[in-house]
Amino acid sequence: MDGNFLIMDHGSVAGTWVNYEPVTREGIRLKHGDRIHFGMMYYRFDLNQAPAESEPKVVQQK
């Protein structure tokens, strides 16, 4: 996965909205802090960056 998030609406009854703009079948790429609405529900897209992975450690087992 390339780290991008795309939200699409395929004809839902109440619609899907991002930052008060309607979402289409083509979709909208989400950014940190975007406001997402599904009908009467509201969510904020909070993209937490995972810490960088460290080098693997070699551990001797007994």
ABEGO torsion letter per residue (X at the ends): XAGBBBBBBBGBAAEBBBGGBBBBAAEBBBBBGBBBBBEABBBBBBBBBBBBBBBBBBBBBX
